[in-house]
Amino acid sequence: MNSPNPQTLTARCAEHARQCPDHLAIICEDREMTYAELHRHSNRTAHALLAEGLRRGARVAYLGRESEHYFDIALGCAKSGTVLVPINWRLTSREVDHVLRDSNAELLFIERDFRPVADRLRPDLPSLRTVIEIDTPGSRADGFLRWRAGHPDADLDPGTGRDDAVVQMYTSGTTGLPKGVVLAHRTFFTLIENMNRAGVDWYDWYPADRSMSCFSGLHMAGMGWFMHGFAAGCTNVVMRMFVAEEAVRCVRDHGVTVMFAAPAMLRMLLAEPDAGQQAFRSLRKVTYGGSVIAPSLLRQCMEHLDCELAQMYAAAESGSGATCLTPAEHWPGNPKLSSVGRPCPGNELKIVSRDGEILPAGQPGQICIKNPAHFIEYWRQPEATKKVLVDGWLYMPDAGYLDEDGYLFVLDRMDDAVIVAGQNIYPAEVEMALAEHPAVADVAVIGAPDPRWGQAVKAVVVLHGDMQATMRDLVVFLRGRIADFKIPTQYDFVDSLPRNATGKVLRRTLRAEAR
């Protein structure tokens, strides 16, 4: 049998099993799995998938929390030539139905807690032939383990290459029903390859590292971070779900050295009672991304995390980081700290107008990137694919601008811009200014209907529990910090903001409530 393509997850798993069989691949709660065990287990999973009659390219769904079984299944799909379809367990029944129906999933792995959802939907899903219950620490269903028991652990070569599909991630759906983002094996290799080729040494994993993502592996950010660490042969610390207290404990008890988190997650981590410097002493690098970071939070991270900080800008469609603000650029007073950095090696960047014209430095427009890790397609949506992937350029959903030095400044989602009397106002800029007020714990800015100007700027504010602020206090605070026409004229004070499963504020929900 020929060896699998060396730049596939299949080949990399076999390589680790040969070269470092006893090295820990995964730690999840009190359970550990070596690279040899991960290879054998995922081989059995792959053989069991093939025994179900699944052909190359068949979709295999997973509905449950993160665990060692999840990544065993992910690699089993890679080795069988099938495509993993992760379903975020926080989705509604309607959204789960959409993902299963849209993907034509033929087999579903599911944790017992979510079995009622699948049982209710299954009669109307003709493509879904098999449902297998996953074992969890509190539910020894023995379904998954029994299902694959007795299958051989011999290596497989599904004949897939680096450009073949391996994962189908569904977008977070901040603007509607999610789309299936089809990703290839190359997605998880090209960024590090290009970094190494360019001699970049800050974006690194070593076998001795213990790597953890605060993002779920059911999300592209978490899956990508895990697979980059897996490709390097380090130990991956996996949480069943993100809980700030649990994340602090994992870093401390497992000696996590590299970590990935969203700004909102970092804020929660630093607010934990046990989040002193001793808890984070093992960290050598924290990478953050997923949304714009408030200057006050970044200052707090720089003061309290005694390690390197880096920022990456990406999207599910880009597959991996498009731009980076390196550790060397994280110094107090650096005017570039409010940017997301410059293009990663191997990537290109441009800003275009709505008419497709390339815009000069300083002029805001739509962000476009060209990167080799980009997605293959939106599943069964060729027109949507053609709209965002043009001649190798990926048209991102975000607005931003480049400065004279080529640093990218992200303003906001293109669709989230508030238009007041013809003026474009980007909520993120207003949110960052409001977040500087000591009484503001969380904030979202939206456009609310206005009979005179079309839209008005509205702020939805969460205050710290022991502090107070009025609309007048916030208006006075903003004067001189942002232009007067950007200052919100409407305010709601609430207990919490609606967020999706990845922590992004659901502005569409707030807009619907403001109608």
C-alpha positions as CSV (number, residue, x, y, z in Angstrom):
1,M,0.0,0.0,0.0
2,N,1.3,3.5,-0.9
3,S,1.9,5.9,2.0
4,P,-0.8,8.6,2.3
5,N,0.0,12.1,1.2
6,P,2.4,13.5,4.0
7,Q,0.4,16.7,4.2
8,T,-2.8,15.1,5.3
9,L,-4.2,14.4,8.8
10,T,-4.1,10.7,8.0
11,A,-0.4,10.6,7.3
12,R,0.5,13.0,10.2
13,C,-1.3,10.7,12.7
14,A,0.6,7.7,11.5
15,E,3.8,9.6,11.6
16,H,3.3,10.6,15.3
17,A,2.4,7.0,16.2
18,R,5.7,5.8,14.8
19,Q,8.0,8.6,16.0
20,C,6.5,9.5,19.5
21,P,4.1,6.7,20.4
22,D,4.1,7.3,24.1
23,H,3.8,11.1,24.0
24,L,0.5,12.4,25.2
25,A,-1.7,13.6,22.4
26,I,-4.8,14.6,24.4
27,I,-5.7,15.4,28.0
28,C,-9.4,15.7,28.7
29,E,-10.4,16.1,32.4
30,D,-8.6,13.2,34.1
31,R,-8.3,11.1,30.9
32,E,-5.1,10.9,28.8
33,M,-4.5,9.5,25.4
34,T,-1.1,8.9,23.7
35,Y,-0.4,9.4,20.0
36,A,-0.1,5.6,19.6
37,E,-3.5,5.2,21.3
38,L,-5.1,8.0,19.2
39,H,-3.8,6.4,16.0
40,R,-5.1,2.9,16.9
41,H,-8.5,4.2,18.1
42,S,-9.0,6.4,15.1
43,N,-8.0,3.6,12.8
44,R,-10.7,1.4,14.3
45,T,-13.2,4.3,14.0
46,A,-12.3,4.6,10.3
47,H,-12.7,0.9,9.7
48,A,-16.1,0.9,11.5
49,L,-17.2,3.9,9.3
50,L,-16.3,2.0,6.2
51,A,-18.1,-1.1,7.5
52,E,-21.3,1.1,7.6
53,G,-21.1,1.3,3.9
54,L,-20.0,5.0,3.9
55,R,-18.3,6.0,0.7
56,R,-15.6,8.6,0.2
57,G,-17.0,12.1,0.7
58,A,-20.0,10.9,2.8
59,R,-20.9,13.4,5.6
60,V,-20.6,12.2,9.2
61,A,-22.1,14.5,11.8
62,Y,-21.2,15.0,15.5
63,L,-23.5,16.5,18.1
64,G,-22.1,16.7,21.5
65,R,-19.5,18.4,23.7
66,E,-15.8,18.3,23.1
67,S,-13.9,15.2,24.2
68,E,-11.1,12.9,23.2
69,H,-13.8,10.9,21.3
70,Y,-14.5,13.9,19.2
71,F,-11.0,14.2,17.9
72,D,-10.7,10.4,17.5
73,I,-13.8,10.6,15.2
74,A,-12.4,13.6,13.3
75,L,-9.3,11.6,12.5
76,G,-11.3,8.5,11.8
77,C,-13.3,10.5,9.2
78,A,-10.0,11.7,7.6
79,K,-8.7,8.1,7.5
80,S,-11.9,6.8,5.9
81,G,-12.2,9.6,3.4
82,T,-15.5,10.8,4.9
83,V,-16.1,14.4,6.0
84,L,-16.8,15.4,9.5
85,V,-19.7,17.8,10.1
86,P,-19.5,19.2,13.7
87,I,-22.8,20.5,15.1
88,N,-22.6,23.0,17.9
89,W,-24.6,21.6,20.8
90,R,-25.8,25.1,21.7
91,L,-27.8,25.4,18.4
92,T,-31.6,25.3,18.5
93,S,-33.5,22.2,17.2
94,R,-34.3,24.2,14.0
95,E,-30.6,24.9,13.4
96,V,-29.6,21.3,14.1
97,D,-32.2,20.2,11.6
98,H,-30.8,22.6,9.1
99,V,-27.3,21.3,9.4
100,L,-28.3,17.6,9.2
101,R,-30.6,18.2,6.3
102,D,-28.2,20.6,4.4
103,S,-25.2,18.3,4.8
104,N,-27.0,15.1,3.9
105,A,-25.3,13.5,6.9
106,E,-25.6,9.7,6.7
107,L,-24.3,8.9,10.2
108,L,-24.6,10.9,13.4
109,F,-22.5,10.6,16.6
110,I,-24.4,12.1,19.5
111,E,-24.1,12.4,23.3
112,R,-27.1,11.2,25.4
113,D,-28.0,14.7,26.5
114,F,-28.9,15.6,22.9
115,R,-30.5,12.3,21.9
116,P,-34.1,13.6,22.2
117,V,-33.3,16.3,19.6
118,A,-32.0,13.7,17.1
119,D,-34.9,11.3,17.8
120,R,-37.4,14.0,17.1
121,L,-35.8,15.1,13.9
122,R,-34.7,11.7,12.5
123,P,-38.0,10.6,10.9
124,D,-37.9,13.6,8.6
125,L,-34.2,13.0,7.6
126,P,-34.1,10.3,5.0
127,S,-30.4,10.5,4.5
128,L,-29.6,9.8,8.2
129,R,-29.2,6.1,8.3
130,T,-27.3,5.5,11.6
131,V,-27.2,7.2,15.0
132,I,-24.5,6.2,17.5
133,E,-24.5,7.4,21.1
134,I,-21.2,8.7,22.4
135,D,-19.8,7.6,25.8
136,T,-19.4,10.4,28.3
137,P,-17.9,10.4,31.8
138,G,-21.4,10.6,33.3
139,S,-23.1,8.3,30.8
140,R,-21.3,5.1,30.1
141,A,-23.6,4.3,27.2
142,D,-20.9,2.1,25.6
143,G,-22.5,2.9,22.2
144,F,-19.5,4.3,20.4
145,L,-17.0,2.0,22.0
146,R,-19.1,-1.1,21.4
147,W,-19.8,0.1,17.8
148,R,-16.2,0.1,16.8
149,A,-15.1,-2.8,19.0
150,G,-13.7,-5.7,17.0
151,H,-12.7,-3.6,14.0
152,P,-9.0,-3.8,13.0
153,D,-6.5,-1.1,14.0
154,A,-4.5,-1.4,10.7
155,D,-3.5,1.7,8.8
156,L,-5.8,2.9,6.0
157,D,-5.1,5.0,2.9
158,P,-8.3,6.6,1.7
159,G,-6.5,8.0,-1.4
160,T,-7.2,11.6,-0.3
161,G,-4.8,14.4,-0.9
162,R,-4.2,17.8,0.7
163,D,-6.9,19.4,-1.5
164,D,-9.6,17.0,-0.6
165,A,-12.4,17.8,1.9
166,V,-12.0,16.6,5.5
167,V,-14.2,18.9,7.6
168,Q,-17.5,20.8,6.9
169,M,-17.9,23.6,9.4
170,Y,-21.1,25.5,9.6
171,T,-20.8,29.3,10.0
172,S,-22.0,30.8,13.2
173,G,-25.1,32.1,11.6
174,T,-25.0,35.7,12.9
175,T,-27.0,36.8,9.9
176,G,-29.2,33.8,9.2
177,L,-29.1,30.0,8.8
178,P,-25.5,28.7,8.7
179,K,-23.7,27.7,5.5
180,G,-21.5,24.7,5.2
181,V,-17.8,25.7,4.9
182,V,-16.0,22.8,3.3
183,L,-12.3,22.7,4.3
184,A,-9.4,20.6,2.9
185,H,-6.5,18.9,4.6
186,R,-4.2,21.7,3.5
187,T,-6.2,24.1,5.7
188,F,-4.3,22.7,8.7
189,F,-0.8,22.7,7.2
190,T,-0.3,25.7,5.0
191,L,-0.1,28.5,7.6
192,I,2.7,26.8,9.6
193,E,4.5,25.8,6.3
194,N,4.5,29.4,5.1
195,M,5.5,30.7,8.5
196,N,8.5,28.3,8.6
197,R,9.4,29.1,5.0
198,A,9.5,32.8,5.8
199,G,11.6,32.2,8.9
200,V,8.9,33.4,11.3
201,D,9.5,31.9,14.7
202,W,6.7,33.3,16.9
203,Y,3.9,31.2,15.6
204,D,5.1,27.9,16.9
205,W,4.3,24.7,18.7
206,Y,6.8,22.2,20.0
207,P,6.3,18.6,21.1
208,A,6.9,19.7,24.7
209,D,4.1,22.3,24.5
210,R,0.7,21.8,26.2
211,S,-1.8,23.6,24.0
212,M,-5.3,24.7,24.8
213,S,-8.0,26.5,22.9
214,C,-10.8,28.3,24.8
215,F,-12.8,28.0,21.5
216,S,-14.6,24.8,21.1
217,G,-13.3,22.3,18.6
218,L,-16.8,22.3,17.1
219,H,-15.9,25.8,15.9
220,M,-13.3,26.5,13.2
221,A,-11.0,28.5,15.6
222,G,-10.9,25.6,18.0
223,M,-10.6,22.9,15.4
224,G,-7.8,24.8,13.6
225,W,-5.9,25.4,16.9
226,F,-6.1,21.8,17.9
227,M,-5.0,20.5,14.5
228,H,-2.1,22.9,14.3
229,G,-0.9,21.6,17.7
230,F,-1.6,18.0,16.6
231,A,0.4,18.5,13.4
232,A,3.4,19.6,15.5
233,G,3.0,16.7,17.9
234,C,2.3,18.6,21.1
235,T,-0.1,17.7,23.9
236,N,-3.6,19.2,23.5
237,V,-5.6,20.0,26.6
238,V,-9.3,19.7,25.8
239,M,-12.2,21.2,27.8
240,R,-15.6,19.7,27.5
241,M,-16.9,23.3,27.2
242,F,-15.5,26.7,28.0
243,V,-16.1,27.7,31.6
244,A,-13.7,30.4,32.9
245,E,-13.1,28.8,36.2
246,E,-12.4,25.4,34.5
247,A,-10.1,27.1,32.0
248,V,-8.0,28.7,34.7
249,R,-7.7,25.3,36.5
250,C,-6.7,23.6,33.3
251,V,-3.9,26.1,32.6
252,R,-2.6,25.8,36.2
253,D,-3.0,22.0,36.7
254,H,-1.9,20.9,33.3
255,G,0.9,23.4,32.7
256,V,-0.6,24.9,29.5
257,T,2.1,26.8,27.6
258,V,0.2,28.1,24.5
259,M,-3.5,29.2,24.5
260,F,-6.0,30.7,22.1
261,A,-9.0,32.7,23.3
262,A,-11.5,35.4,22.2
263,P,-11.3,38.8,23.9
264,A,-14.5,38.1,25.8
265,M,-13.0,34.8,27.1
266,L,-9.8,36.6,28.3
267,R,-12.0,39.1,30.2
268,M,-13.7,36.3,32.0
269,L,-10.5,34.5,32.7
270,L,-8.9,37.5,34.3
271,A,-12.0,38.2,36.4
272,E,-11.7,34.8,38.1
273,P,-10.8,34.9,41.8
274,D,-8.0,32.3,41.2
275,A,-6.6,34.1,38.1
276,G,-3.4,35.4,39.7
277,Q,-0.1,35.3,37.9
278,Q,0.7,32.0,39.6
279,A,-2.2,30.4,37.8
280,F,-0.8,31.5,34.5
281,R,2.9,31.0,35.2
282,S,3.2,28.1,32.7
283,L,2.0,30.2,29.7
284,R,4.6,31.3,27.2
285,K,2.2,32.6,24.6
286,V,-1.5,33.6,24.4
287,T,-3.0,34.2,20.9
288,Y,-6.3,36.1,20.7
289,G,-8.8,36.7,18.0
290,G,-12.4,36.3,16.9
291,S,-13.4,39.9,17.6
292,V,-11.9,43.4,18.1
293,I,-10.2,43.7,21.5
294,A,-10.9,46.7,23.7
295,P,-7.8,48.8,24.6
296,S,-8.5,48.5,28.3
297,L,-8.7,44.7,28.1
298,L,-5.5,44.5,26.1
299,R,-3.7,46.7,28.7
300,Q,-5.0,44.3,31.4
301,C,-3.7,41.3,29.5
302,M,-0.3,42.9,29.0
303,E,-0.1,43.7,32.7
304,H,-1.3,40.5,34.2
305,L,-0.3,37.7,31.7
306,D,3.5,37.3,32.0
307,C,3.9,35.9,28.5
308,E,3.9,36.8,24.9
309,L,0.7,38.0,23.3
310,A,-0.2,37.7,19.6
311,Q,-3.4,38.5,17.6
312,M,-4.7,36.8,14.6
313,Y,-7.5,37.8,12.2
314,A,-9.3,35.0,10.3
315,A,-12.7,33.6,9.4
316,A,-14.0,30.0,8.9
317,E,-13.7,30.6,5.1
318,S,-10.1,31.6,5.4
319,G,-9.2,28.3,7.1
320,S,-6.4,29.9,9.1
321,G,-4.9,33.2,10.1
322,A,-4.9,35.9,7.5
323,T,-3.1,38.6,9.4
324,C,-1.1,38.7,12.6
325,L,0.0,41.2,15.1
326,T,3.2,39.6,16.5
327,P,4.4,39.5,20.1
328,A,7.2,41.9,19.2
329,E,4.5,44.5,18.4
330,H,2.7,44.2,21.7
331,W,4.4,47.0,23.6
332,P,2.7,49.8,25.6
333,G,1.9,52.8,23.5
334,N,2.3,51.1,20.1
335,P,-0.3,52.8,17.8
336,K,-0.6,49.5,15.9
337,L,-2.1,47.8,18.9
338,S,-5.6,48.7,17.7
339,S,-4.9,46.9,14.4
340,V,-4.9,43.2,13.6
341,G,-1.5,43.3,12.2
342,R,-0.1,42.6,8.7
343,P,-0.7,39.7,6.3
344,C,0.7,36.4,7.4
345,P,3.4,34.9,5.2
346,G,1.9,33.6,2.0
347,N,-1.2,35.8,2.3
348,E,-2.1,39.0,0.4
349,L,-4.5,41.7,1.4
350,K,-6.5,44.5,-0.3
351,I,-9.4,46.8,0.5
352,V,-12.1,47.3,-2.1
353,S,-15.1,49.5,-2.5
354,R,-18.6,48.1,-3.1
355,D,-17.9,48.5,-6.8
356,G,-14.7,46.3,-6.5
357,E,-12.3,49.2,-6.8
358,I,-9.0,48.8,-4.8
359,L,-8.9,51.6,-2.2
360,P,-5.9,53.5,-1.1
361,A,-4.4,53.5,2.5
362,G,-6.7,55.0,5.1
363,Q,-9.9,54.6,3.1
364,P,-12.4,52.0,4.5
365,G,-14.0,49.3,2.5
366,Q,-14.4,45.5,2.3
367,I,-11.5,43.4,3.4
368,C,-10.2,40.9,0.8
369,I,-7.5,38.3,1.4
370,K,-5.7,35.8,-0.8
371,N,-4.5,32.8,1.3
372,P,-3.7,29.2,0.4
373,A,-5.7,27.7,3.3
374,H,-9.0,29.1,2.1
375,F,-12.1,26.9,2.0
376,I,-13.1,24.8,-1.0
377,E,-16.7,25.9,-1.2
378,Y,-20.0,26.6,0.5
379,W,-21.6,23.2,0.4
380,R,-24.2,23.0,-2.4
381,Q,-24.2,26.8,-2.8
382,P,-22.1,27.5,-5.9
383,E,-23.5,31.1,-6.3
384,A,-22.7,32.0,-2.8
385,T,-19.2,30.5,-3.2
386,K,-18.6,32.5,-6.4
387,K,-19.7,35.7,-4.6
388,V,-17.0,35.5,-1.9
389,L,-14.2,33.6,-3.7
390,V,-13.2,35.5,-6.8
391,D,-9.9,34.7,-8.6
392,G,-8.4,33.3,-5.4
393,W,-9.5,36.4,-3.4
394,L,-11.7,35.8,-0.4
395,Y,-14.1,38.6,0.1
396,M,-14.5,38.8,3.9
397,P,-17.7,40.0,5.6
398,D,-15.8,42.7,7.4
399,A,-15.1,46.4,6.7
400,G,-11.6,47.9,7.4
401,Y,-8.7,49.9,6.1
402,L,-5.0,49.6,5.6
403,D,-2.6,52.2,7.0
404,E,0.5,53.4,5.2
405,D,2.5,50.6,6.7
406,G,0.2,47.9,5.6
407,Y,-1.4,47.2,9.0
408,L,-5.1,46.2,8.8
409,F,-7.6,48.0,11.0
410,V,-10.9,46.1,11.2
411,L,-13.9,48.4,11.7
412,D,-16.9,46.0,11.8
413,R,-19.0,43.6,9.9
414,M,-20.1,45.1,6.6
415,D,-23.7,44.4,7.3
416,D,-23.5,45.9,10.8
417,A,-22.7,49.4,9.7
418,V,-25.1,52.0,11.1
419,I,-26.0,54.7,8.5
420,V,-27.1,58.0,10.0
421,A,-28.0,60.7,7.4
422,G,-25.7,59.0,4.9
423,Q,-22.7,58.6,7.3
424,N,-21.3,55.1,7.9
425,I,-20.8,54.4,11.6
426,Y,-19.1,51.2,12.6
427,P,-20.4,49.8,15.9
428,A,-17.0,48.3,17.1
429,E,-15.4,51.7,17.2
430,V,-18.3,53.1,19.5
431,E,-18.2,49.9,21.6
432,M,-14.5,50.2,22.2
433,A,-15.0,53.8,23.4
434,L,-17.8,52.9,25.7
435,A,-15.9,49.9,27.1
436,E,-13.4,52.3,28.5
437,H,-15.9,53.6,30.9
438,P,-15.2,52.0,34.3
439,A,-18.9,51.1,34.9
440,V,-19.4,49.3,31.6
441,A,-18.9,45.6,31.8
442,D,-20.2,44.7,28.3
443,V,-21.8,46.7,25.4
444,A,-23.2,46.3,21.9
445,V,-24.1,49.1,19.5
446,I,-26.7,48.7,16.8
447,G,-28.7,50.9,14.4
448,A,-32.3,51.5,15.5
449,P,-35.1,52.9,13.3
450,D,-35.3,56.7,13.3
451,P,-38.0,58.6,11.4
452,R,-35.8,61.6,10.6
453,W,-32.3,60.1,9.9
454,G,-33.2,56.6,8.9
455,Q,-31.2,55.1,11.7
456,A,-30.0,56.2,15.1
457,V,-27.1,54.8,17.0
458,K,-28.2,52.8,20.0
459,A,-26.1,51.3,22.8
460,V,-27.2,48.2,24.7
461,V,-25.1,48.3,27.9
462,V,-24.3,45.9,30.7
463,L,-23.0,47.6,33.9
464,H,-20.7,46.1,36.5
465,G,-22.9,44.9,39.3
466,D,-21.5,47.3,41.9
467,M,-21.4,50.4,39.6
468,Q,-23.9,52.8,38.1
469,A,-24.0,55.0,35.1
470,T,-26.7,56.9,33.3
471,M,-27.3,57.8,29.7
472,R,-26.0,61.3,30.4
473,D,-22.9,59.9,32.1
474,L,-22.0,57.9,29.0
475,V,-22.8,60.7,26.6
476,V,-20.5,63.0,28.5
477,F,-17.8,60.4,28.7
478,L,-17.9,59.8,24.9
479,R,-17.6,63.5,24.0
480,G,-14.1,64.2,22.6
481,R,-13.4,60.4,22.3
482,I,-15.4,59.8,19.1
483,A,-17.1,62.2,16.7
484,D,-20.3,63.6,17.9
485,F,-22.4,62.0,15.1
486,K,-21.2,58.6,16.3
487,I,-22.3,59.1,20.0
488,P,-25.4,56.9,20.7
489,T,-28.6,58.8,21.2
490,Q,-30.5,55.8,22.5
491,Y,-29.5,53.5,25.4
492,D,-30.8,50.3,26.9
493,F,-29.4,48.9,30.2
494,V,-29.6,45.1,30.4
495,D,-28.3,42.3,32.5
496,S,-26.6,40.4,29.6
497,L,-26.1,40.5,25.9
498,P,-27.3,37.7,23.5
499,R,-24.3,35.8,22.1
500,N,-24.0,32.9,19.8
501,A,-22.1,29.7,20.6
502,T,-18.7,31.3,19.8
503,G,-19.2,34.3,22.0
504,K,-20.1,36.8,19.2
505,V,-22.9,39.3,20.1
506,L,-26.1,38.6,18.1
507,R,-26.7,42.1,16.9
508,R,-29.6,40.8,14.7
509,T,-31.4,39.8,17.9
510,L,-30.9,43.3,19.4
511,R,-32.0,44.9,16.1
512,A,-35.2,42.9,16.0
513,E,-35.9,44.0,19.6
514,A,-35.3,47.6,18.7
515,R,-37.9,47.6,15.8
